[in-house]
Amino acid sequence: IKYMISELEEKHPCLYFNCSKEETDNYIKELIDKKVIHDDRSFFYYVNTILKKFGDSHTFARFMTKGSLPIETKLIDGKLYMLKCAEEFKYGEIKQINGVDISIVMSELEKTIAYTTDGWLAAMLEHGVTLESLLSLPSQRKSEGQIDYTIEKDGIDKHLIFGSDDFSKSRNNGIPYSYTYNEENNTMVIRYSSCREDANYKMVQFVSDVKDKSETNGVTNFVVDLRGNGGGDSRVVKPLIEFLKNDDYNKTTLVDGGVFSSGRFAIVDMRRIGSTFIGTDIGTAINVFGNVGDPVILPNTGMYINHSTKYFYYDEEYNGLGAVVGKDNFNKFRSDVNNTKHLEPNYFRPNIYEVENTIEDYRNNRDVQMEVAISSFKNKSL
């Protein structure tokens, strides 16, 4: 732990921006005095509770790396539901994991999650209950690799059980961008789910295909679906932005709590070219630390500690995001009174806010955000 803190103090632009060194040291001493760390799993858990104190969502530990289970969950009105799984359990409410009440499990998870918005907390809770690292929680360490979800569906408790061989690293390596043409509403829906380039289908070619299809059909209504875009390389989207900046195009962007890191760059870009936004809180404030550098590798466990290397802030003059690199530059930036407003989180809120599916909407295969977006185009044409 001492090695980790020392390395992060050196590499992070401002490790104690959200908490003091004294507060951190006292918490570490408390953990050691209580003797709560017994093995690699408990070490992983409590290291993440330490890192949470820094309030930087890009600074966290990675260790249990088998990946995630082939399921997806959704937190709706404080209840956690199964969305993608075997049909027998689909849309059921998760009541327990390995016999432990779901409220206890989520409380333990929250203690490891650094977040600047409730949207990111919800996204991380939804994802966290599917990860191998779930087994590091105090209530789950005795499970020896098995995860047993108690799911209530139609008034009956059912058990969905997975073993250690069911985890996979490849579940989320899908296509980063795609488009569909809605002929009925003459609307192009562009899905941009990850800020990464497809080596076999470059963004420039993708935009060329969108352009040809839209011009052939006289499309002027475009929905850009950013939901779940957790980031990557913020430069990838530039050709798409260049195409969509046409003032004759109606543009609506869909967002949710899964939009994070470079995903918010796309939001800023879409706002610059006049898009309307529909959805919920996104997964990050605009002004935050980011840009993960080479991880700190702990010598005894081999655990990886991700950390930020830059501070990003919204620059009104540029109408985009500026970046401060490294400790010295950040200290200078922070000491300038003209930058005081840039050190506040600066939260983004959609124009049409708190639009999201209920569990009944999911059961009925509805996408309420998309429906509102299509409807907004119809209203503009009246």
C-alpha positions in Angstrom: 0.0 0.0 0.0 2.8 2.4 0.8 4.4 1.6 -2.5 1.1 2.3 -4.3 0.5 5.6 -2.6 4.1 6.7 -3.3 3.8 5.9 -7.0 0.5 7.6 -7.4 1.7 10.7 -5.6 4.4 10.9 -8.2 2.3 10.0 -11.3 -1.1 11.5 -10.7 -1.6 15.2 -11.6 -3.1 15.9 -8.1 -3.8 12.8 -6.1 -5.2 14.7 -3.1 -7.5 17.0 -5.1 -10.7 15.6 -3.4 -9.3 14.4 -0.1 -6.3 15.2 2.1 -3.2 13.1 2.6 -4.0 13.0 6.3 -7.5 11.6 5.7 -6.0 8.9 3.4 -3.2 8.0 5.9 -5.7 7.7 8.7 -8.0 5.4 6.7 -5.1 3.2 5.7 -4.0 3.0 9.4 -7.5 2.1 10.4 -7.6 -0.8 7.9 -4.2 -2.1 9.2 -5.2 -1.8 12.8 -8.5 -3.7 12.2 -6.6 -6.5 10.4 -9.2 -6.8 7.7 -6.8 -7.8 4.9 -6.2 -11.5 4.9 -5.5 -12.5 1.3 -5.4 -11.2 -2.3 -9.2 -10.9 -2.6 -9.5 -8.8 0.6 -6.5 -6.8 -0.4 -8.0 -6.0 -3.8 -11.3 -4.9 -2.2 -9.8 -2.6 0.4 -7.3 -1.1 -2.0 -10.2 0.0 -4.1 -11.9 1.5 -1.0 -8.7 3.5 -0.5 -8.6 4.6 -4.2 -12.3 5.6 -4.0 -11.3 8.4 -1.6 -9.4 10.2 -4.3 -12.6 10.7 -6.2 -11.1 9.9 -9.6 -13.1 7.4 -11.6 -10.0 6.6 -13.7 -7.9 5.6 -10.7 -8.7 2.1 -9.5 -7.2 -1.4 -9.1 -7.4 -4.2 -11.6 -6.6 -7.7 -10.4 -9.3 -10.3 -10.9 -9.3 -10.4 -14.6 -11.3 -13.3 -15.9 -13.9 -10.8 -17.1 -17.7 -10.8 -16.8 -20.6 -13.2 -17.0 -22.8 -13.4 -20.1 -25.6 -11.4 -18.5 -26.7 -7.8 -18.2 -28.5 -6.1 -15.4 -30.4 -2.8 -15.0 -31.0 -0.7 -11.9 -34.5 0.8 -12.0 -36.0 2.7 -9.1 -33.6 1.1 -6.7 -34.2 -2.4 -7.8 -31.8 -4.5 -9.9 -33.2 -6.6 -12.8 -31.9 -9.2 -15.2 -32.1 -7.9 -18.7 -29.9 -10.2 -20.8 -29.8 -13.8 -19.7 -31.7 -17.1 -20.2 -35.4 -16.4 -21.0 -36.5 -18.1 -17.8 -34.9 -15.4 -15.7 -35.3 -12.4 -18.0 -36.7 -9.2 -16.4 -36.8 -10.9 -13.0 -35.6 -8.9 -9.9 -32.3 -9.9 -8.4 -33.0 -10.4 -4.7 -29.8 -12.1 -3.5 -26.3 -13.1 -4.6 -24.9 -16.2 -3.0 -27.6 -16.0 -0.3 -26.7 -12.3 0.6 -29.4 -9.6 0.2 -28.7 -7.5 -2.9 -28.8 -4.3 -0.9 -25.8 -5.5 1.2 -23.9 -6.5 -2.0 -24.5 -3.2 -3.7 -23.5 -1.3 -0.5 -20.2 -3.2 -0.5 -19.7 -2.5 -4.2 -20.4 1.2 -3.8 -17.6 1.5 -1.3 -15.1 0.6 -4.1 -16.6 2.9 -6.8 -15.3 6.5 -7.3 -18.0 8.4 -9.2 -18.9 12.0 -10.0 -22.5 11.3 -11.0 -25.2 8.9 -9.9 -25.4 7.7 -13.5 -21.9 6.3 -13.3 -22.6 4.7 -9.9 -25.6 3.0 -11.3 -23.7 1.8 -14.4 -20.9 0.4 -12.2 -23.3 -1.4 -9.9 -25.0 -3.0 -12.8 -21.7 -4.1 -14.3 -20.1 -4.9 -11.0 -22.5 -7.7 -10.1 -21.5 -9.5 -13.3 -17.7 -9.4 -12.8 -15.3 -11.9 -11.3 -14.2 -9.1 -8.9 -17.7 -9.5 -7.2 -16.0 -12.4 -5.3 -13.7 -9.9 -3.6 -16.6 -8.4 -1.6 -16.6 -9.2 2.1 -20.0 -11.0 1.8 -18.9 -13.0 -1.2 -15.4 -14.3 -0.5 -16.4 -17.8 0.7 -18.2 -18.6 -2.5 -15.1 -20.2 -4.1 -15.9 -19.1 -7.6 -19.6 -19.8 -7.8 -22.2 -17.0 -8.2 -25.8 -17.9 -7.4 -28.3 -15.2 -8.3 -31.7 -15.5 -6.5 -34.2 -14.0 -9.0 -37.8 -13.3 -8.3 -40.0 -13.6 -11.4 -43.8 -13.9 -11.4 -43.7 -14.3 -7.6 -41.4 -17.3 -7.7 -37.7 -17.3 -6.6 -35.4 -18.9 -9.1 -31.7 -19.6 -9.1 -29.3 -18.7 -11.9 -25.9 -20.2 -11.1 -22.6 -19.6 -12.8 -19.1 -21.2 -12.2 -15.6 -19.8 -12.6 -15.4 -21.1 -16.2 -18.4 -18.9 -17.2 -16.5 -15.6 -17.1 -15.3 -14.1 -20.4 -13.2 -11.1 -21.4 -14.7 -10.8 -24.8 -18.4 -10.0 -24.1 -18.2 -6.3 -24.8 -15.8 -6.3 -27.8 -18.7 -5.5 -30.2 -18.8 -3.2 -33.2 -18.0 0.3 -32.1 -20.2 2.1 -34.6 -23.1 1.2 -36.9 -26.1 2.7 -38.6 -29.7 1.9 -39.5 -32.1 3.7 -41.8 -35.6 4.2 -40.4 -37.6 4.4 -43.7 -40.9 5.1 -42.0 -39.6 8.3 -40.4 -36.8 9.0 -42.9 -34.3 9.0 -40.1 -30.7 7.8 -39.8 -29.8 6.2 -36.4 -26.1 6.1 -35.8 -24.9 3.9 -32.9 -21.6 5.0 -31.5 -21.0 2.6 -28.6 -17.2 2.9 -28.1 -14.5 5.5 -28.9 -12.4 3.1 -30.8 -11.6 2.5 -34.5 -12.6 -0.7 -36.1 -9.5 -1.9 -38.0 -11.6 -3.5 -40.7 -14.0 -0.6 -41.0 -12.4 2.7 -40.5 -14.6 5.6 -39.3 -13.9 7.5 -42.5 -15.4 4.7 -44.6 -18.3 4.4 -42.1 -19.1 8.1 -42.5 -18.9 7.8 -46.3 -21.4 5.0 -46.2 -23.7 7.0 -43.9 -23.4 10.0 -46.2 -24.2 7.9 -49.3 -27.2 6.3 -47.7 -28.6 9.5 -46.3 -28.1 11.5 -49.5 -29.8 8.7 -51.6 -32.9 8.9 -49.4 -32.9 12.6 -48.7 -32.4 12.1 -44.9 -32.0 15.2 -42.8 -32.9 13.7 -39.4 -30.1 12.0 -37.5 -30.1 10.3 -34.1 -26.7 9.6 -32.6 -26.9 7.0 -29.9 -24.1 7.4 -27.4 -25.6 5.3 -24.7 -23.1 3.1 -22.9 -20.1 4.7 -24.6 -17.4 4.3 -22.0 -14.7 6.0 -23.9 -11.4 5.2 -25.7 -9.9 7.6 -28.2 -11.7 11.0 -28.4 -10.3 11.6 -31.9 -12.2 8.7 -33.6 -15.5 10.5 -33.8 -14.1 13.6 -35.7 -15.1 12.5 -39.2 -18.6 11.9 -38.1 -18.8 15.3 -36.4 -17.5 16.9 -39.5 -20.3 15.3 -41.6 -23.1 16.1 -39.1 -22.3 19.8 -38.7 -24.4 20.6 -41.7 -26.9 23.2 -40.4 -29.7 21.6 -42.6 -29.5 18.5 -40.5 -31.7 17.9 -37.4 -29.5 16.2 -34.8 -30.6 14.5 -31.6 -28.1 12.6 -29.3 -29.1 9.9 -26.8 -27.2 9.6 -23.5 -27.2 7.7 -20.3 -25.1 6.9 -17.2 -22.8 4.7 -19.3 -21.3 7.6 -21.2 -17.9 8.1 -19.7 -14.4 9.4 -20.3 -13.9 10.1 -24.1 -17.6 9.5 -24.5 -18.2 12.9 -23.0 -15.9 14.4 -25.7 -18.4 13.2 -28.2 -21.2 15.0 -26.2 -19.2 18.2 -26.3 -18.6 17.8 -30.0 -22.3 17.1 -30.7 -23.3 20.1 -28.6 -21.0 22.3 -30.6 -22.8 21.4 -33.8 -26.2 22.1 -32.4 -27.5 18.7 -31.3 -30.5 18.3 -28.9 -29.9 15.7 -26.1 -32.3 13.2 -24.6 -31.7 10.9 -21.7 -30.4 10.9 -18.2 -27.3 12.0 -16.2 -24.2 10.8 -18.0 -21.4 8.8 -16.2 -19.0 11.7 -15.6 -18.7 15.4 -14.8 -17.2 17.4 -17.7 -14.3 18.7 -15.7 -12.4 15.7 -14.3 -9.1 13.9 -14.3 -8.6 11.2 -17.0 -6.4 9.8 -19.7 -5.1 6.6 -18.0 -1.4 6.2 -18.2 0.9 3.1 -17.7 -0.5 1.4 -14.6 1.4 1.1 -11.3 2.2 -2.6 -10.8 2.3 -3.6 -7.2 5.4 -5.8 -6.6 3.9 -8.5 -4.3 0.5 -9.2 -5.8 1.1 -8.1 -9.4 -2.0 -5.9 -9.1 -2.4 -3.1 -11.6 -3.4 0.4 -10.4 -4.8 2.6 -13.2 -4.4 6.3 -12.7 -5.1 9.6 -14.5 -2.4 11.6 -16.2 -4.3 14.7 -17.3 -7.0 17.1 -16.1 -9.7 18.0 -18.6 -11.9 21.0 -18.4 -14.5 22.8 -20.5 -13.0 25.7 -22.3 -15.7 28.3 -23.2 -13.5 30.2 -25.6 -12.6 27.1 -27.5 -16.0 25.5 -27.0 -14.4 22.2 -26.3 -12.3 20.4 -23.7 -8.9 21.6 -22.7 -6.3 19.5 -21.0 -3.6 20.0 -18.4 -0.8 17.4 -18.4 1.2 16.5 -15.4 1.7 17.7 -11.8 3.6 20.9 -12.4 1.3 22.1 -15.1 -1.7 21.3 -13.0 -0.3 23.1 -9.9 0.2 26.2 -12.1 -3.3 25.9 -13.6 -4.8 25.5 -10.1 -3.1 28.5 -8.7 -4.4 30.8 -11.4 -7.6 32.5 -10.0 -8.9 32.7 -13.6 -9.2 28.9 -13.6 -11.4 28.6 -10.5 -14.5 27.8 -12.5 -12.6 25.1 -14.4 -11.9 23.3 -11.1 -15.6 22.8 -10.5 -17.2 19.6 -11.9 -19.4 21.2 -14.5 -22.3 18.7 -14.9 -24.0 18.0 -18.2 -27.7 17.7 -18.3 -29.7 16.7 -21.5 -32.3 19.1 -22.9 -35.0 16.5 -22.4 -34.1 15.0 -19.1 -34.8 11.8 -17.1 -36.2 9.9 -20.1 -35.5 6.2 -19.5 -37.2 2.8 -19.7 -39.2 1.2 -16.9 -39.0 -2.5 -16.5 -42.3 -2.8 -18.3 -40.8 -0.9 -21.3 -38.0 -3.5 -21.4 -40.5 -6.3 -21.2 -42.4 -4.8 -24.2 -39.2 -4.2 -26.2 -39.6 -0.4 -26.1 -36.9 2.2 -26.4 -38.5 5.3 -24.9 -35.5 7.6 -25.6 -35.6 6.6 -29.2 -39.3 7.1 -29.4 -38.9 10.6 -28.0 -36.2 11.4 -30.4 -38.2 10.3 -33.5 -41.2 12.2 -32.1 -39.2 15.4 -31.8 -38.3 15.2 -35.5 -42.0 14.8 -36.4 -42.9 17.9 -34.3 -40.2 20.0 -36.1 -41.8 19.1 -39.5 -45.3 20.3 -38.5 
